[in-house]
Every structure is written in structure tokens, then in C-alpha cells.
Amino acid sequence: MRLKVNTSTAIVVKSSWANSCAIQFFLRRAHNGSRAADQGHVIFARVLDDSDIRGLWIELNKKEHDADPAVEQPALMIPWAEVLAVVVGDDFASTIVEGKKRGISQTTI
């Protein structure tokens, strides 16, 4: 299945990748700070490109860019080897709230 540009997704990635200092440098503004005990971390983001054989491209700084179009909106490539699952949906608001209650490590972009 191909993902359309701007598809709203919940991307489950390996915690070891998401929690690395270098990746947190880019995700830190949106990260909820919890560290779950399992191997997964959820990133809620819009897809920019799924056709790259190296990984899935997502947008960063969406909220900041929407509030001020002058704010740069870089992209982040998640290597396919780090992706455990991709969930497609229209609205993840209740999922995000439930995840916080359960202490699930997550980032909302």
C-alpha cells in the first residue's frame, strides 16, 4: 500500500532509535518525555514520501510552521529498519490521550 502525501499516521519505531540523542535533537520539541519499558515509540506525523527505499519521510515542526509560515519545516527520514508499524488514520487525538495515560512513549509532530 502506498501512502499519500500528508497522510496522518502513527509510526511505531524502535525505542532505541527514537531515544538516541541525535534523533531526540530533532524530535525533542514534540516528545512527551515518557520512556516506556518496551521496544516501541510512537511518532504521530504526516507522511511526505514513502517511496524512498531507505526510509519513510515525515514532516517536522508542523505546529510551529502552521503558526508562523516563516518557521522552517524540515523533513525527517525514518530508516525502514527502525519502523515496526505504520497506522493510517484521520484523527489520533483519543489515541494520543490514551497513550499518555498508559505511559506509552510518543511524539506528536
N, C-alpha and C positions, 0 to 999 in steps of 0.2 A: 504494500500500500504506500503510495506517495502522499506526503503531507503538503498541503497547500501553504504558500507563504502567508504568514500572520495567523496560522492555526494556533489556537490556545492549547497548550499541552502541560502535562505534569510529567517530567522526565525523571525517572529514578536512576540515579547514578551510584557508583561505588563511593562509600563514605571516605575511603582513603584518598580518593581523587578530590572530592568536594572539600575536604578538610585540610588539604595541603595548603601551606602558607601562600604559595604562588597563586593558587586558584582563589583563595579567600581574599587576596588583594583586590580581585575584580568583583567578587560576589559579596564582600563584607557589608556593603550598604543595605543589601536586601536580606541578608541572612538573619534568621531568628535567634541564633546563638545557641540553640539546644544541640546537644550531642547525644544522639541515640546510641544505644548499645549494639544495634545490629549493623549490617553491612550496607544499608541503603541511606540515601539522602535524596529528597525530592526537590526539584527545581521547577517552579511554575513560570513558564516563559512562552513567548511567541516564537514560532519557527521562522527562520529566514531562508534556510536551504537544507534539504535532506538528501541532495544528490551527490554531495562530496563523498568520495569513497573513504576519506579519512575520518569523517565525523559529522555530527549534526550541528548546524549553525543556529544560534539563538541570539535574540537582541538583548542588550544590556541597557541600563539607565532609562527604561521606558517611562517611569513615573516622572523623573526629573526632566526628561526630554518633552513629555506631554505638557508639563507645567511651564517650561521655558524652551522653545524650539532652538535657542542658541546653544543649549547644552548638547555636547557631542553624544551620539548614540552609537557606541561601538558594538561590535558583534563578538560572540564567543563561540569557538568550536569545541564541542564536547566529543572527544575521540569515541568512536563506536565501541572500542574495547572497554570503555568505562560506563556505557549505557546498559542498564539492566532491563528497563522497560520504558515505553512511551505510551502515555494515556492521553487520548484526544477528547476534549470536551468544550462546552461553551462557557460554563461558569464553575469555577473551582472554589468559590467563596466558602461554602459549607465544609468542603474537604479541608481547606486551609485551617479553619477554626477547629475542626475535629482533630487534625494532625497536631495542632498546638496543645490541645487538651491531653493528647496521648504522649506528648513529648517527642514526636517524630521530627527528626532533623529536616528542615526545609528552608528553601529560599524562594521568595516571591519577587519576580522582576517585573 
